[in-house]
C-alpha cells in the first residue's frame, strides 16, 4: 500500500503481465490507444512483459501494435532509460526472454533446404556503436 505496483500503472499492463488474454482483448477492443501508453518510467507493456518473463502475450500484443500506425513496432521502442525490451532483457539477465525476443526480431535472409541465414539487430544491442554515433 502506498507503493507503485510492479505491474505498471495501467490495467492493460497488469492484465498482460498476469497472462489474462480475455481481459487484454476486452481492454484493447474498448480502447485501442491503451497499447501506446507508457508509465512514469517510460516503459511500455512490452517492457513490463520482459520484467515479468511473460512471453505468452508477446505475439498477441505485437500483432495488435503493428495493426495501428501509432503503435507499430512499439516493441522496438526504448523506455525512459533508453532500453528497448530486447536490451532490457539482456541488462537484467533474463536469458529466456532475451532468446525469445532475439528470435522475434531476427529477419530471415535466405533459406536453402535445411539451412537458413538470419539477420539480427546488433545495432540495438551494441552500446559502443550507439555512443560513437552520439546516442546514449
Backbone torsions as a table, in degrees:
resi	resn	phi	psi	omega
1	UNK	NA	134.3	178.7
2	UNK	85.0	-4.0	178.3
3	UNK	-112.8	152.5	177.7
4	UNK	-63.4	149.4	178.4
5	UNK	-74.5	145.6	175.8
6	UNK	-78.3	3.3	-179.4
7	UNK	-108.8	16.0	179.2
8	UNK	90.7	-173.9	-173.0
9	UNK	-107.3	5.6	-175.2
10	UNK	-129.8	148.2	177.5
11	UNK	-56.8	-34.1	178.8
12	UNK	-61.8	-42.4	179.8
13	UNK	-61.0	-45.0	-179.5
14	UNK	-63.7	-47.2	-179.0
15	UNK	-61.2	-42.3	-179.6
16	UNK	-67.6	-43.9	-177.2
17	UNK	-70.4	-20.1	176.6
18	UNK	-103.4	13.3	172.2
19	UNK	59.9	43.3	179.2
20	UNK	-101.9	82.8	-174.3
21	UNK	-60.9	-41.2	179.7
22	UNK	-60.4	-43.6	179.9
23	UNK	-67.0	-40.5	176.9
24	UNK	-59.6	-46.3	178.9
25	UNK	-61.3	-44.0	179.5
26	UNK	-62.0	-45.9	-179.8
27	UNK	-63.0	-45.3	-177.5
28	UNK	-74.3	-30.9	175.0
29	UNK	-66.8	-36.7	179.6
30	UNK	-74.7	-34.9	-177.1
31	UNK	-151.9	89.5	-178.1
32	UNK	-61.0	-20.6	-178.8
33	UNK	-72.5	-12.7	177.6
34	UNK	-59.0	-29.5	-177.3
35	UNK	-63.9	-29.6	-178.9
36	UNK	-87.3	0.8	-177.6
37	UNK	-69.5	149.8	176.5
38	UNK	-127.4	146.0	178.0
39	UNK	-82.2	-174.6	-176.5
40	UNK	-61.2	-24.9	178.9
41	UNK	-92.2	6.8	178.7
42	UNK	79.6	11.5	-178.1
43	UNK	-82.4	142.7	174.2
44	UNK	-95.5	176.6	176.6
45	UNK	-60.3	-29.7	-179.7
46	UNK	-68.9	-37.5	175.3
47	UNK	-62.9	-40.1	179.9
48	UNK	-66.8	-36.1	177.1
49	UNK	-61.9	-37.0	177.2
50	UNK	-65.8	-46.0	-179.6
51	UNK	-58.0	-35.4	-175.8
52	UNK	-103.5	8.6	177.0
53	UNK	53.4	46.9	179.7
54	UNK	-109.6	97.2	179.0
55	UNK	-91.4	-15.3	-176.3
56	UNK	-63.9	-28.7	-178.5
57	UNK	-91.7	-11.9	-171.9
58	UNK	-56.7	-54.0	-174.7
59	UNK	-63.5	-39.9	178.3
60	UNK	-60.6	-48.6	-178.6
61	UNK	-69.8	-37.3	178.6
62	UNK	-64.6	-39.6	178.5
63	UNK	-64.5	-42.9	179.1
64	UNK	-67.1	-37.9	179.3
65	UNK	-64.7	-43.9	-177.7
66	UNK	-70.8	-18.2	178.7
67	UNK	-75.3	-14.3	-177.7
68	UNK	-117.3	123.5	-178.8
69	UNK	-58.4	-27.7	-179.3
70	UNK	-73.2	-23.3	-177.2
71	UNK	-120.8	9.1	-179.6
72	UNK	-57.7	135.6	179.5
73	UNK	59.8	26.8	178.3
74	UNK	-57.2	-30.9	-179.7
75	UNK	-71.8	-4.2	176.3
76	UNK	-107.6	2.3	-176.5
77	UNK	-89.4	143.9	179.4
78	UNK	-77.6	157.7	174.3
79	UNK	-87.3	-168.7	-179.2
80	UNK	-62.7	-24.0	179.3
81	UNK	-92.1	3.6	178.8
82	UNK	84.0	15.5	-177.9
83	UNK	-103.6	125.8	171.0
84	UNK	-76.5	165.0	176.7
85	UNK	-55.7	-37.0	178.9
86	UNK	-64.8	-47.0	179.4
87	UNK	-67.6	-36.3	176.4
88	UNK	-60.8	-44.2	178.2
89	UNK	-59.6	-40.6	178.1
90	UNK	-67.7	-43.2	-177.1
91	UNK	-62.7	-41.3	-177.8
92	UNK	-88.5	-0.5	176.4
93	UNK	76.1	26.8	179.2
94	UNK	-87.7	84.5	-173.1
95	UNK	-61.5	-41.6	-179.2
96	UNK	-60.1	-48.8	179.1
97	UNK	-68.8	-36.5	178.7
98	UNK	-59.7	-47.8	179.4
99	UNK	-64.3	-41.4	178.3
100	UNK	-59.6	-47.8	-177.7
101	UNK	-70.7	-37.4	177.9
102	UNK	-61.4	-38.7	176.7
103	UNK	-65.0	-35.2	-178.7
104	UNK	-73.1	-33.2	-176.0
105	UNK	-93.1	-8.8	178.8
106	UNK	-68.8	145.1	177.6
107	UNK	-113.3	131.9	179.0
108	UNK	-76.4	123.8	-178.2
109	UNK	-85.4	-49.8	174.6
110	UNK	-158.9	164.3	177.9
111	UNK	-135.8	133.0	178.0
112	UNK	-136.6	99.3	-175.4
113	UNK	60.7	-129.1	-179.0
114	UNK	-80.5	-6.0	-179.2
115	UNK	-93.8	145.6	174.8
116	UNK	-146.4	152.2	178.0
117	UNK	-116.1	129.5	-179.5
118	UNK	-122.5	143.6	177.1
119	UNK	-103.2	132.7	-179.5
120	UNK	-112.9	144.9	-176.9
121	UNK	-78.1	74.5	-175.6
122	UNK	-68.4	-27.8	177.9
123	UNK	-58.8	-36.0	179.3
124	UNK	-65.4	-28.5	-176.8
125	UNK	-96.3	-20.6	-173.3
126	UNK	-86.7	98.9	-178.8
127	UNK	-67.2	-32.5	-179.5
128	UNK	-64.9	-40.8	178.7
129	UNK	-64.3	-39.9	179.0
130	UNK	-64.6	-42.1	179.1
131	UNK	-66.1	-39.3	-179.4
132	UNK	-66.5	-30.7	-179.1
133	UNK	-90.8	7.7	176.6
134	UNK	94.0	3.4	178.2
135	UNK	-81.0	-171.2	179.3
136	UNK	-112.7	NA	NA
